[in-house]
C-alpha cells in the first residue's frame, strides 16, 4: 500500500526495486491524492499487479492509506504500508515477515531505514510524552543534541530487534487484525504524526511495535514537504498539537493545551520563514 501525491520518478524507483527483490511482484495498491504528473497511471499501465485507487482529492496520508487498505482482499493477513519514495533492499520483506512469526503480538513491524547517504535514520522511537515531545518540538532544530530530542529519538539505543514505542510509517508491515482492531490511521492527521499515533494506539490496545533492523530500505525523505514547506511545516505542527491535546484532555488541562497551541504556532511561523530564507539563498546561488 502506498499513497502518492505528485510522486513522479520516486514511484518508478519504488516499483522497480520492489520487482527486483521479490520472486513474484506482489499486489500493489496506489491510493492517489490527486496527482497530475501521470506517475500513478503509468505505474498501473506498466505493472499488472498494480491497482490505482483515486481518493478524489488530497485527503491526507492516513485517510488515503485507510482508503487503500479497504481495497485489500479480506483474506490478506499482512499489509506492507510504504511511502512511494522508498527503495527496497534484498531480503527486506522476507525479514519483516519472518519477524512477524517470531512476534505473534506484533501489530506493526518496521525495518532499518537508511538515508540516501547511507546513514541510519532513527525510525524506532519512544512515544513522546508532554515534556519530551514539547522539548523536541521547540528545540529539535536549533539544539539537536538536547536531552528531550535524544530521548524521543531513542538515540541511546543500538539497532536490535525489539519492541519500541512507535515505528516510522514510511515503511511498516502491519498485521491486518491489529490495524483494523484500532480503526487504522486516525484520518484527522492530514500529514505527520499519524504513525506516532498509530504506534501509541497499538501499544495501548495490547499489541507490539517491533523494530527489525535485519530488514533494510532506503528512504528519500520529504519530496512533498520539500516542495511546499509553507503547507507541510504548519501541518507538522498542527499534528504535534493534536497528538498531545488528545492525550491531555479535560477542562483543567485547557491552559496547558492553549500554551501548547500558541507555542507550536509561533514555532511553525519561524520554521516557515527559515525555510523560505533557505530556499531564496539556494535559488540565488
Backbone as CSV, one residue per row, in Angstrom:
resi,resn,N_x,N_y,N_z,CA_x,CA_y,CA_z,C_x,C_y,C_z
1,UNK,0.844,-1.173,0.000,0.000,0.000,0.000,0.886,1.232,0.000
2,UNK,0.648,2.123,-0.961,1.373,3.383,-0.942,0.423,4.511,-1.321
3,UNK,0.762,5.707,-0.878,-0.025,6.900,-1.175,0.828,7.828,-2.023
4,UNK,0.265,8.318,-3.120,1.015,9.209,-4.000,0.377,10.596,-4.056
5,UNK,1.255,11.559,-4.194,0.839,12.942,-4.437,1.991,13.619,-5.167
6,UNK,1.903,13.620,-6.507,2.982,14.146,-7.345,4.311,13.463,-7.004
7,UNK,4.302,12.140,-6.959,5.490,11.381,-6.549,6.485,11.158,-7.677
8,UNK,6.048,11.308,-8.922,6.962,11.301,-10.058,7.871,10.094,-10.133
9,UNK,9.179,10.346,-10.320,10.152,9.281,-10.504,10.342,8.431,-9.257
10,UNK,9.987,8.973,-8.092,10.113,8.178,-6.868,9.277,6.905,-6.966
11,UNK,8.083,7.018,-7.504,7.201,5.858,-7.626,7.791,4.819,-8.565
12,UNK,8.412,5.265,-9.651,9.034,4.331,-10.590,10.162,3.553,-9.917
13,UNK,10.980,4.239,-9.115,12.060,3.574,-8.379,11.500,2.604,-7.351
14,UNK,10.451,3.013,-6.671,9.776,2.173,-5.679,9.347,0.840,-6.308
15,UNK,8.678,0.905,-7.438,8.169,-0.304,-8.082,9.287,-1.128,-8.710
16,UNK,10.251,-0.467,-9.322,11.361,-1.193,-9.947,12.166,-1.968,-8.898
17,UNK,12.472,-1.329,-7.778,13.250,-2.008,-6.738,12.432,-3.116,-6.090
18,UNK,11.121,-2.930,-5.979,10.250,-3.968,-5.427,10.243,-5.195,-6.325
19,UNK,10.177,-4.975,-7.633,10.192,-6.087,-8.587,11.521,-6.833,-8.539
20,UNK,12.612,-6.110,-8.245,13.945,-6.719,-8.261,14.211,-7.577,-7.032
21,UNK,13.549,-7.287,-5.909,13.866,-8.013,-4.667,12.815,-9.053,-4.312
22,UNK,11.802,-9.239,-5.155,10.782,-10.250,-4.887,10.747,-11.265,-6.024
23,UNK,10.507,-12.526,-5.675,10.424,-13.571,-6.699,9.219,-13.353,-7.598
24,UNK,8.163,-12.862,-7.014,6.938,-12.574,-7.763,6.413,-11.224,-7.319
25,UNK,6.192,-10.330,-8.263,5.735,-8.977,-7.931,4.437,-9.053,-7.136
26,UNK,4.430,-8.501,-5.918,3.213,-8.569,-5.113,2.153,-7.591,-5.602
27,UNK,0.945,-7.771,-5.101,-0.113,-6.817,-5.388,0.250,-5.480,-4.755
28,UNK,0.157,-4.420,-5.520,0.445,-3.074,-5.033,-0.788,-2.202,-5.253
29,UNK,-1.239,-1.572,-4.195,-2.354,-0.634,-4.309,-1.810,0.770,-4.121
30,UNK,-2.081,1.624,-5.082,-1.686,3.029,-5.013,-2.931,3.857,-4.741
31,UNK,-2.951,4.520,-3.597,-4.025,5.463,-3.306,-3.509,6.845,-3.685
32,UNK,-4.063,7.409,-4.735,-3.554,8.687,-5.230,-4.413,9.847,-4.751
33,UNK,-3.742,10.854,-4.219,-4.422,12.002,-3.617,-4.548,13.193,-4.563
34,UNK,-4.726,12.898,-5.838,-4.969,13.992,-6.778,-3.751,14.427,-7.558
35,UNK,-2.814,13.510,-7.800,-1.641,13.853,-8.600,-2.040,14.194,-10.025
36,UNK,-1.232,15.024,-10.642,-1.451,15.362,-12.044,-0.176,15.164,-12.861
37,UNK,0.739,14.332,-12.336,2.010,14.097,-13.027,1.991,12.842,-13.887
38,UNK,0.899,12.066,-13.830,0.777,10.866,-14.653,1.498,9.648,-14.121
39,UNK,2.233,9.785,-13.011,3.015,8.659,-12.493,2.144,7.486,-12.041
40,UNK,1.059,7.703,-11.292,0.231,6.565,-10.882,-0.394,5.832,-12.067
41,UNK,-0.858,6.583,-13.062,-1.471,5.964,-14.233,-0.444,5.142,-15.020
42,UNK,0.782,5.671,-15.138,1.838,4.942,-15.840,2.189,3.658,-15.101
43,UNK,2.216,3.717,-13.768,2.526,2.527,-12.975,1.472,1.441,-13.176
44,UNK,0.205,1.836,-13.186,-0.870,0.860,-13.380,-0.794,0.243,-14.768
45,UNK,-0.354,1.014,-15.732,-0.235,0.517,-17.103,0.943,-0.442,-17.252
46,UNK,2.054,-0.177,-16.560,3.272,-0.969,-16.718,3.265,-2.256,-15.902
47,UNK,2.539,-2.276,-14.792,2.557,-3.451,-13.903,1.147,-4.013,-13.754
48,UNK,0.994,-5.287,-14.092,-0.322,-5.922,-13.991,-0.810,-6.020,-12.558
49,UNK,0.129,-6.045,-11.589,-0.250,-6.231,-10.187,-0.543,-4.915,-9.467
50,UNK,-0.464,-3.813,-10.188,-0.718,-2.508,-9.583,-2.179,-2.098,-9.789
51,UNK,-2.813,-1.687,-8.703,-4.178,-1.181,-8.751,-4.186,0.267,-8.285
52,UNK,-4.736,1.136,-9.083,-4.807,2.555,-8.744,-6.173,2.892,-8.147
53,UNK,-6.148,3.483,-6.978,-7.362,3.932,-6.302,-7.280,5.443,-6.183
54,UNK,-8.211,6.148,-6.761,-8.245,7.611,-6.667,-9.102,8.024,-5.481
55,UNK,-8.517,8.804,-4.603,-9.230,9.193,-3.382,-10.164,10.369,-3.612
56,UNK,-10.028,11.040,-4.743,-10.907,12.157,-5.052,-10.351,13.511,-4.666
57,UNK,-9.134,13.542,-4.157,-8.521,14.813,-3.752,-7.469,14.540,-2.708
58,UNK,-6.825,15.578,-2.239,-5.772,15.385,-1.243,-6.388,15.259,0.142
59,UNK,-6.678,14.030,0.542,-7.356,13.779,1.816,-6.370,13.482,2.933
60,UNK,-5.075,13.608,2.651,-4.073,13.347,3.667,-3.546,11.933,3.589
61,UNK,-2.430,11.712,4.296,-1.732,10.421,4.213,-2.519,9.298,4.886
62,UNK,-2.905,9.501,6.143,-3.599,8.448,6.871,-4.932,8.086,6.263
63,UNK,-5.704,9.102,5.871,-7.002,8.843,5.254,-6.868,8.084,3.956
64,UNK,-5.848,8.435,3.158,-5.632,7.739,1.894,-5.181,6.300,2.125
65,UNK,-4.336,6.091,3.136,-3.914,4.725,3.464,-5.127,3.878,3.842
66,UNK,-5.979,4.410,4.685,-7.184,3.677,5.076,-8.047,3.349,3.861
67,UNK,-8.137,4.307,2.950,-8.934,4.096,1.734,-8.352,2.961,0.903
68,UNK,-7.032,2.919,0.786,-6.392,1.864,0.016,-6.478,0.502,0.687
69,UNK,-6.279,0.481,2.002,-6.345,-0.785,2.744,-7.731,-1.411,2.604
70,UNK,-8.751,-0.578,2.495,-10.113,-1.096,2.337,-10.277,-1.890,1.054
71,UNK,-9.367,-1.682,0.098,-9.433,-2.406,-1.173,-8.712,-3.746,-1.136
72,UNK,-7.965,-4.017,-0.062,-7.191,-5.250,0.032,-8.115,-6.424,0.336
73,UNK,-7.844,-7.551,-0.301,-8.618,-8.774,-0.091,-8.718,-9.084,1.405
74,UNK,-9.898,-9.346,1.929,-10.070,-9.625,3.362,-9.261,-10.811,3.853
75,UNK,-8.851,-11.701,2.936,-8.089,-12.874,3.333,-6.618,-12.550,3.600
76,UNK,-6.168,-11.365,3.220,-4.773,-10.984,3.407,-4.526,-10.639,4.875
77,UNK,-3.519,-11.286,5.486,-3.244,-11.104,6.907,-2.266,-9.974,7.200
78,UNK,-1.368,-9.667,6.253,-0.355,-8.640,6.469,-0.354,-7.660,5.304
79,UNK,-0.215,-6.391,5.639,-0.180,-5.338,4.625,1.079,-4.520,4.840
80,UNK,1.848,-4.335,3.786,3.067,-3.546,3.846,2.735,-2.121,3.411
81,UNK,2.794,-1.224,4.358,2.487,0.183,4.136,3.790,0.930,3.891
82,UNK,3.837,1.721,2.823,5.102,2.367,2.488,4.890,3.688,1.759
83,UNK,5.826,4.603,1.967,5.873,5.806,1.146,6.354,5.439,-0.255
84,UNK,6.000,6.225,-1.271,6.451,5.911,-2.625,7.911,6.282,-2.883
85,UNK,8.545,6.978,-1.927,9.955,7.332,-2.103,10.868,6.395,-1.320
86,UNK,10.445,5.143,-1.207,11.240,4.083,-0.581,11.852,3.206,-1.669
87,UNK,13.107,2.837,-1.456,13.782,1.883,-2.337,14.041,0.613,-1.541
88,UNK,13.587,-0.504,-2.085,13.666,-1.775,-1.370,15.042,-2.418,-1.526
89,UNK,15.516,-3.036,-0.446,16.770,-3.772,-0.475,16.475,-5.276,-0.401
90,UNK,17.372,-6.119,-0.949,17.123,-7.572,-0.964,16.846,-8.124,0.431
91,UNK,15.835,-8.954,0.515,15.512,-9.637,1.759,14.686,-8.837,2.743
92,UNK,14.416,-7.578,2.467,13.725,-6.732,3.441,12.344,-7.272,3.797
93,UNK,11.568,-7.628,2.782,10.202,-8.088,3.044,10.214,-9.452,3.723
94,UNK,11.102,-10.338,3.282,11.206,-11.658,3.910,11.573,-11.541,5.386
95,UNK,12.493,-10.625,5.704,12.905,-10.433,7.094,11.748,-9.928,7.951
96,UNK,10.972,-9.013,7.406,9.823,-8.496,8.154,8.779,-9.585,8.393
97,UNK,8.532,-10.390,7.369,7.551,-11.466,7.516,8.026,-12.530,8.503
98,UNK,9.329,-12.837,8.474,9.873,-13.819,9.417,9.758,-13.304,10.846
99,UNK,10.013,-12.015,11.034,9.906,-11.434,12.366,8.464,-11.450,12.852
100,UNK,7.523,-11.271,11.938,6.114,-11.307,12.324,5.733,-12.655,12.923
101,UNK,6.381,-13.719,12.452,6.124,-15.049,13.008,6.774,-15.208,14.381
102,UNK,7.904,-14.511,14.575,8.585,-14.594,15.876,7.875,-13.774,16.943
103,UNK,7.123,-12.773,16.510,6.453,-11.869,17.450,4.938,-11.922,17.188
104,UNK,4.244,-12.899,17.760,2.808,-13.073,17.456,1.932,-11.919,17.928
105,UNK,2.448,-11.055,18.817,1.669,-9.907,19.263,2.132,-8.620,18.591
106,UNK,2.904,-8.763,17.545,3.356,-7.581,16.809,2.221,-7.062,15.938
107,UNK,1.782,-5.839,16.211,0.779,-5.210,15.365,1.420,-4.502,14.191
108,UNK,2.668,-4.069,14.390,3.433,-3.448,13.314,4.900,-3.835,13.449
109,UNK,5.573,-3.898,12.306,7.000,-4.209,12.275,7.662,-3.279,11.262
110,UNK,8.798,-2.717,11.654,9.454,-1.759,10.775,10.909,-2.084,10.554
111,UNK,11.439,-1.803,9.362,12.825,-2.102,9.038,13.782,-1.007,9.506
112,UNK,15.053,-1.270,9.361,16.064,-0.224,9.490,15.974,0.638,8.238
113,UNK,15.913,1.932,8.430,15.748,2.862,7.306,17.028,3.672,7.129
114,UNK,17.561,3.623,5.946,18.766,4.404,5.644,18.420,5.644,4.838
115,UNK,19.191,6.691,5.080,19.111,7.893,4.262,19.825,7.609,2.940
116,UNK,19.611,8.438,1.912,20.321,8.227,0.655,21.841,8.222,0.786
117,UNK,22.384,8.905,1.823,23.831,8.921,2.015,24.344,7.722,2.803
118,UNK,23.447,6.798,3.156,23.838,5.582,3.856,23.695,5.635,5.357
119,UNK,23.470,6.821,5.919,23.316,6.931,7.367,21.975,6.341,7.800
120,UNK,21.919,5.926,9.070,20.714,5.290,9.604,19.772,6.349,10.163
121,UNK,18.532,6.316,9.711,17.505,7.223,10.215,16.900,6.615,11.481
122,UNK,16.727,7.406,12.549,16.163,6.866,13.794,14.661,6.627,13.669
123,UNK,14.296,5.491,13.116,12.891,5.206,12.793,12.160,4.455,13.889
124,UNK,12.880,3.991,14.919,12.256,3.274,16.029,12.393,4.133,17.275
125,UNK,11.282,4.674,17.747,11.370,5.690,18.791,10.421,5.425,19.951
126,UNK,10.638,6.179,21.013,9.720,6.159,22.142,8.519,7.055,21.829
127,UNK,7.402,6.742,22.435,6.237,7.616,22.301,6.509,8.878,23.108
128,UNK,6.394,10.058,22.500,6.712,11.293,23.225,5.656,11.628,24.271
129,UNK,6.127,11.909,25.490,5.200,12.446,26.479,5.175,13.960,26.324
130,UNK,4.447,14.631,27.173,4.293,16.080,27.019,5.623,16.803,27.131
131,UNK,6.471,16.375,28.075,7.737,17.064,28.300,8.714,16.806,27.153
132,UNK,8.949,15.520,26.844,9.921,15.212,25.794,9.427,15.653,24.424
133,UNK,8.101,15.512,24.190,7.555,15.910,22.902,7.652,17.409,22.681
134,UNK,7.333,18.191,23.724,7.403,19.642,23.595,8.847,20.106,23.491
135,UNK,9.718,19.522,24.308,11.129,19.891,24.248,11.733,19.618,22.888
136,UNK,11.391,18.474,22.310,11.887,18.142,20.972,11.306,19.091,19.931
137,UNK,10.010,19.362,20.013,9.361,20.217,19.023,9.954,21.619,19.012
138,UNK,10.261,22.144,20.204,10.747,23.515,20.290,12.244,23.622,20.000
139,UNK,13.025,22.634,20.468,14.484,22.754,20.395,15.150,21.840,19.384
140,UNK,14.362,20.926,18.787,14.969,19.901,17.934,15.780,20.422,16.771
141,UNK,15.354,21.544,16.187,16.069,22.057,15.018,17.201,23.010,15.374
142,UNK,17.164,23.598,16.576,18.201,24.570,16.943,19.228,24.001,17.913
143,UNK,18.871,22.927,18.636,19.790,22.277,19.574,19.578,20.772,19.438
144,UNK,20.197,20.215,18.406,19.906,18.832,18.019,20.297,17.811,19.077
145,UNK,21.237,18.152,19.946,21.683,17.196,20.964,20.955,17.372,22.292
146,UNK,19.883,18.150,22.300,19.172,18.362,23.568,18.632,17.039,24.104
147,UNK,18.516,16.910,25.423,18.127,15.616,26.016,16.737,15.143,25.647
148,UNK,15.813,16.075,25.358,14.451,15.675,25.018,14.405,15.033,23.627
149,UNK,15.148,15.603,22.693,15.219,15.013,21.356,15.904,13.661,21.412
150,UNK,16.985,13.569,22.195,17.698,12.292,22.326,16.790,11.217,22.891
151,UNK,15.987,11.578,23.895,15.071,10.605,24.496,13.980,10.206,23.511
152,UNK,13.437,11.189,22.803,12.364,10.924,21.839,12.843,10.038,20.699
153,UNK,14.044,10.316,20.182,14.580,9.558,19.062,15.219,8.247,19.487
154,UNK,15.305,8.001,20.809,15.946,6.787,21.328,17.373,6.671,20.807
155,UNK,18.112,7.804,20.848,19.459,7.830,20.314,20.440,6.980,21.111
156,UNK,20.053,6.577,22.322,20.964,5.775,23.131,20.829,4.281,22.845
157,UNK,19.957,3.907,21.927,19.735,2.507,21.616,20.521,2.094,20.364
158,UNK,21.132,0.913,20.407,21.784,0.364,19.225,20.755,-0.459,18.452
159,UNK,20.916,-0.547,17.126,19.945,-1.311,16.334,19.860,-2.766,16.779
160,UNK,18.702,-3.175,17.229,18.466,-4.560,17.633,16.981,-4.842,17.503
161,UNK,16.642,-6.086,17.273,15.229,-6.452,17.151,14.576,-6.369,18.516
162,UNK,13.581,-5.502,18.629,12.981,-5.255,19.944,11.670,-4.499,19.787
163,UNK,10.795,-4.577,20.789,9.600,-3.743,20.788,9.972,-2.299,21.109
164,UNK,9.309,-1.358,20.443,9.550,0.075,20.660,8.209,0.780,20.784
165,UNK,8.274,2.083,21.052,7.035,2.839,21.211,6.269,3.005,19.915
166,UNK,7.001,3.372,18.844,6.374,3.519,17.533,7.437,3.413,16.461
167,UNK,6.977,3.188,15.231,7.866,2.986,14.089,7.481,3.935,12.960
168,UNK,8.473,4.337,12.194,8.208,5.246,11.081,7.217,4.642,10.101
169,UNK,6.209,5.430,9.752,5.199,4.985,8.798,5.677,5.007,7.364
170,UNK,6.940,5.416,7.135,7.452,5.420,5.768,7.601,4.007,5.232
171,UNK,7.730,3.017,6.128,7.753,1.606,5.723,7.363,0.770,6.930
172,UNK,6.238,0.116,6.837,5.657,-0.536,8.004,4.834,-1.754,7.587
173,UNK,5.185,-2.900,8.135,4.366,-4.098,7.935,3.350,-4.161,9.063
174,UNK,2.071,-4.138,8.732,1.045,-4.175,9.764,0.272,-5.486,9.691
175,UNK,-0.054,-5.995,10.864,-0.915,-7.171,10.963,-2.349,-6.698,10.762
176,UNK,-3.014,-7.232,9.791,-4.361,-6.762,9.421,-5.294,-6.746,10.629
177,UNK,-5.250,-7.787,11.419,-6.129,-7.894,12.587,-5.920,-6.722,13.538
178,UNK,-4.653,-6.378,13.800,-4.343,-5.296,14.727,-4.728,-3.949,14.139
179,UNK,-4.404,-3.747,12.868,-4.690,-2.477,12.191,-6.182,-2.183,12.204
180,UNK,-6.985,-3.175,11.899,-8.427,-2.965,11.848,-9.039,-2.874,13.241
181,UNK,-8.415,-3.537,14.213,-8.947,-3.510,15.577,-8.925,-2.104,16.171
182,UNK,-7.939,-1.279,15.755,-7.866,0.085,16.287,-8.388,1.116,15.283
183,UNK,-8.964,0.644,14.182,-9.551,1.563,13.207,-8.569,2.177,12.241
184,UNK,-7.377,1.564,12.106,-6.396,2.071,11.157,-5.815,3.403,11.581
185,UNK,-5.381,4.186,10.602,-4.850,5.511,10.895,-5.967,6.457,11.308
186,UNK,-5.633,7.412,12.141,-6.571,8.465,12.506,-6.530,9.504,11.390
187,UNK,-7.581,9.584,10.609,-7.607,10.451,9.429,-7.618,11.933,9.781
188,UNK,-7.748,12.276,11.064,-7.672,13.690,11.443,-6.265,14.250,11.252
189,UNK,-5.272,13.351,11.234,-3.906,13.790,10.968,-3.739,13.884,9.455
190,UNK,-3.661,15.093,8.933,-3.520,15.258,7.492,-2.170,14.724,7.022
191,UNK,-1.130,15.052,7.760,0.216,14.579,7.439,1.081,14.753,8.689
192,UNK,1.957,13.809,8.916,2.858,13.779,10.078,2.129,13.331,11.343
193,UNK,2.862,12.612,12.175,2.416,12.139,13.488,1.362,11.045,13.420
194,UNK,0.841,10.744,12.221,-0.144,9.660,12.158,0.491,8.325,12.505
195,UNK,1.811,8.171,12.234,2.478,6.924,12.591,2.762,6.854,14.091
196,UNK,3.077,7.998,14.710,3.254,8.032,16.163,1.946,7.658,16.846
197,UNK,0.874,8.248,16.383,-0.449,7.962,16.936,-0.817,6.495,16.742
198,UNK,-0.535,5.958,15.559,-0.848,4.554,15.287,-0.095,3.642,16.245
199,UNK,1.219,3.869,16.382,2.016,3.030,17.272,1.561,3.121,18.714
200,UNK,1.228,4.326,19.153,0.768,4.519,20.523,-0.547,3.787,20.766
201,UNK,-1.471,3.897,19.815,-2.763,3.229,19.982,-2.627,1.711,19.895
202,UNK,-1.733,1.221,19.047,-1.478,-0.223,19.006,-0.967,-0.717,20.360
203,UNK,-0.007,0.041,20.919,0.542,-0.341,22.216,-0.506,-0.343,23.306
204,UNK,-1.353,0.658,23.325,-2.396,0.743,24.344,-3.446,-0.355,24.177
205,UNK,-3.567,-0.876,22.948,-4.525,-1.959,22.698,-3.908,-3.335,22.941
206,UNK,-2.664,-3.375,23.402,-2.040,-4.653,23.747,-1.166,-5.261,22.662
207,UNK,-0.944,-4.523,21.569,-0.077,-5.003,20.500,1.326,-4.427,20.664
208,UNK,2.274,-4.996,19.938,3.650,-4.519,19.976,4.036,-3.885,18.644
209,UNK,4.961,-2.945,18.722,5.595,-2.356,17.550,7.042,-2.836,17.563
210,UNK,7.407,-3.652,16.599,8.705,-4.347,16.647,9.646,-3.816,15.572
211,UNK,10.814,-3.393,16.014,11.872,-2.914,15.125,12.669,-4.108,14.626
212,UNK,12.847,-4.200,13.297,13.535,-5.349,12.676,14.689,-4.815,11.820
213,UNK,15.863,-4.541,12.425,16.953,-3.913,11.676,17.632,-4.824,10.666
214,UNK,17.337,-6.126,10.689,17.893,-7.004,9.650,17.212,-6.776,8.304
215,UNK,16.068,-6.097,8.321,15.394,-5.663,7.087,15.807,-4.218,6.827
216,UNK,16.197,-3.911,5.591,16.662,-2.558,5.283,15.970,-1.984,4.048
217,UNK,15.669,-0.688,4.119,15.185,0.067,2.961,15.901,1.408,2.959
218,UNK,15.836,2.088,1.824,16.361,3.448,1.713,15.173,4.378,1.499
219,UNK,15.165,5.485,2.241,14.048,6.418,2.142,14.554,7.803,1.763
220,UNK,14.091,8.301,0.623,14.375,9.668,0.223,13.285,10.539,0.813
221,UNK,13.562,11.108,1.971,12.512,11.758,2.751,12.080,13.096,2.167
222,UNK,10.796,13.391,2.379,10.296,14.738,2.248,10.222,15.314,0.856
223,UNK,9.952,14.485,-0.176,9.875,15.089,-1.503,8.670,16.020,-1.627
224,UNK,7.596,15.733,-0.904,6.444,16.634,-0.922,6.690,17.856,-0.032
225,UNK,7.226,17.586,1.170,7.477,18.687,2.099,8.495,19.662,1.536
226,UNK,9.463,19.136,0.813,10.496,19.998,0.262,9.951,20.979,-0.763
227,UNK,8.892,20.585,-1.482,8.316,21.465,-2.493,7.384,22.502,-1.890
228,UNK,6.740,22.157,-0.773,5.722,23.041,-0.218,5.914,23.213,1.303
229,UNK,7.044,23.805,1.726,7.263,23.964,3.175,6.217,24.850,3.831
230,UNK,5.651,25.791,3.086,4.655,26.697,3.659,3.369,25.957,4.016
231,UNK,3.153,24.772,3.440,1.989,23.955,3.776,2.354,22.817,4.734
232,UNK,3.502,22.186,4.464,3.854,20.996,5.222,4.327,21.302,6.639
233,UNK,5.075,22.379,6.820,5.558,22.701,8.168,4.411,23.042,9.119
234,UNK,3.453,23.885,8.713,2.297,24.096,9.601,1.513,22.813,9.864
235,UNK,1.405,21.939,8.848,0.701,20.668,9.043,1.400,19.824,10.105
236,UNK,2.735,19.851,10.087,3.510,19.102,11.080,3.207,19.612,12.485
237,UNK,3.197,20.926,12.648,2.955,21.495,13.964,1.505,21.275,14.422
238,UNK,0.570,21.328,13.500,-0.826,21.036,13.873,-0.968,19.597,14.345
239,UNK,-0.259,18.693,13.676,-0.330,17.294,14.082,0.307,17.079,15.448
240,UNK,1.411,17.773,15.709,2.061,17.662,17.022,1.113,18.146,18.118
241,UNK,0.397,19.225,17.842,-0.573,19.724,18.821,-1.700,18.713,19.032
242,UNK,-2.235,18.172,17.951,-3.337,17.231,18.070,-2.942,16.018,18.910
243,UNK,-1.725,15.512,18.668,-1.274,14.325,19.396,-1.273,14.592,20.905
244,UNK,-0.666,15.700,21.307,-0.587,15.991,22.739,-1.940,16.416,23.305
245,UNK,-2.725,17.158,22.534,-4.038,17.593,23.022,-4.950,16.408,23.269
246,UNK,-4.897,15.407,22.386,-5.722,14.215,22.568,-5.352,13.472,23.845
247,UNK,-4.098,13.565,24.238,-3.617,12.823,25.399,-3.610,13.660,26.676
248,UNK,-4.070,14.887,26.555,-4.204,15.758,27.726,-5.568,16.445,27.691
249,UNK,-6.635,15.640,27.809,-7.994,16.190,27.705,-8.464,16.800,29.010
250,UNK,-9.690,17.306,28.980,-10.330,17.794,30.194,-10.192,19.288,30.386
251,UNK,-11.156,19.908,31.062,-11.145,21.370,31.261,-9.970,21.865,32.077
252,UNK,-9.489,21.065,33.038,-8.402,21.556,33.884,-7.076,21.593,33.148
253,UNK,-7.007,20.917,31.993,-5.786,20.976,31.196,-5.908,21.937,30.014
254,UNK,-7.008,22.688,29.980,-7.202,23.645,28.890,-6.080,24.684,28.813
255,UNK,-5.610,25.247,29.947,-4.499,26.208,29.853,-3.237,25.577,29.257
256,UNK,-3.001,24.321,29.572,-1.852,23.617,29.024,-1.987,23.480,27.511
257,UNK,-3.172,23.102,27.045,-3.379,22.954,25.609,-3.247,24.302,24.892
258,UNK,-3.741,25.373,25.531,-3.628,26.694,24.934,-2.166,27.104,24.799
259,UNK,-1.389,26.880,25.848,0.025,27.231,25.798,0.740,26.428,24.719
260,UNK,0.381,25.162,24.607,0.990,24.304,23.594,0.619,24.775,22.196
261,UNK,-0.640,25.142,21.998,-1.091,25.619,20.688,-0.354,26.903,20.292
262,UNK,-0.258,27.847,21.228,0.400,29.121,20.940,1.879,28.904,20.650
263,UNK,2.537,28.085,21.472,3.955,27.846,21.280,4.269,27.169,19.966
264,UNK,3.487,26.170,19.602,3.728,25.453,18.352,3.389,26.322,17.141
265,UNK,2.370,27.176,17.264,2.034,28.078,16.158,3.163,29.066,15.916
266,UNK,3.743,29.574,16.990,4.868,30.504,16.847,6.069,29.812,16.220
267,UNK,6.330,28.595,16.674,7.469,27.865,16.114,7.219,27.538,14.643
268,UNK,5.993,27.246,14.283,5.655,26.953,12.895,5.967,28.147,11.999
269,UNK,5.582,29.354,12.453,5.849,30.551,11.658,7.350,30.770,11.480
270,UNK,8.112,30.539,12.526,9.567,30.690,12.436,10.164,29.667,11.478
271,UNK,9.647,28.435,11.522,10.170,27.382,10.651,9.888,27.686,9.187
272,UNK,8.693,28.209,8.898,8.350,28.561,7.514,9.249,29.681,7.016
273,UNK,9.482,30.689,7.862,10.361,31.785,7.467,11.769,31.283,7.188
274,UNK,12.261,30.390,8.045,13.603,29.846,7.844,13.686,29.057,6.549
275,UNK,12.637,28.285,6.242,12.618,27.502,5.010,12.605,28.411,3.788
276,UNK,11.849,29.500,3.870,11.799,30.439,2.752,13.144,31.115,2.538
277,UNK,13.816,31.483,3.644,15.136,32.110,3.520,16.132,31.135,2.908
278,UNK,16.065,29.884,3.350,16.986,28.880,2.816,16.738,28.647,1.331
279,UNK,15.456,28.645,0.943,15.123,28.454,-0.472,15.586,29.633,-1.310
280,UNK,15.402,30.857,-0.796,15.834,32.051,-1.526,17.344,32.068,-1.679
281,UNK,18.050,31.653,-0.615,19.509,31.613,-0.676,20.000,30.591,-1.685
282,UNK,19.316,29.432,-1.727,19.686,28.387,-2.665,19.436,28.840,-4.100
283,UNK,18.305,29.513,-4.333,17.982,29.961,-5.679,18.904,31.076,-6.153
284,UNK,19.487,31.813,-5.211,20.362,32.915,-5.559,21.756,32.457,-5.968
285,UNK,22.071,31.221,-5.672,23.420,30.711,-5.988,23.580,30.463,-7.493
